[in-house]
Amino acid sequence: MPFFKKTKKVKKELPKIDVIQTDITELQLKPFPHQNVQNFLKPDFFEDINKYLYQILSRGILSADAPRDPTKFTFFPGLKNTSYFQLTPECGYPMNQFMTKTWIEYFSILYDMPLTNTLAMSFHHHSHNSGGRHAHTDYHLIGFPKSVQRDDPNELVVYNDPTPYYSLVVNDREKASHLGLDVQMRECAALIYLNPPYKAFTGGETGLFENYQH
């Protein structure tokens, strides 16, 4: 039986990012490279994100079929306990601290893989005890509108239109062409949990699977 390493040390120097408290020094390799880091962000910055999140939630949550309001959370279609809020550069501090090419460089070096300068960010809110039925499985094709295309490949583009991003997971490029979308594979995802200590069936867990059939 061949021997497979379970972890891998991060050998290259990662860029310094002021809001990071605990740098990642090794990766778990199975089922694919990942790491779970406690206290990743500095406490003051983490608390600023929490305050910002609850400030938005205090405005209420729109139904999935309501006219879009970029200042409020919206329920996902068919998920009455789960809502999202799309983050844009106009949101300002603290979330704009993530919207830099330094973060893309950080994860590109960490996972030793080239990443484009296109990113999308959002808050997901799962109602308490909403259950564990909707695990995040973020390695899939996404259809981006042509508007995110850039003349300069080094230009940072923050995708800020939630409609095709959340409702159209594109299975083939021909279909995407008819929809006027550009297909990209989301290969790197960073999830920051803002909730109190996690318990089973709190909702919003991350699923790591070896193949799509799971």
Buried (B, 14 or more C-beta within 10 A) or exposed (E): EEEEEEEEEBEEEBBEBEBBBEBBEEBBEEEEBEBEEEEBBBEEBBEBBEEBBEEBBEEEBBEBEEEEEBEBBBBBEEBEBBBBBBBBEEBEEBBBBBBBBEBBBBBBBBBEEEBBBBBBBBBBBBBEEBBEEBBEEBBEBBBBBEEBEEEEEEEBBBBBBBEBBBEBEBEEEEEBEEEEBBBBEBBBEEEEBBEEEEEEEBBBBEEBEEEEEE
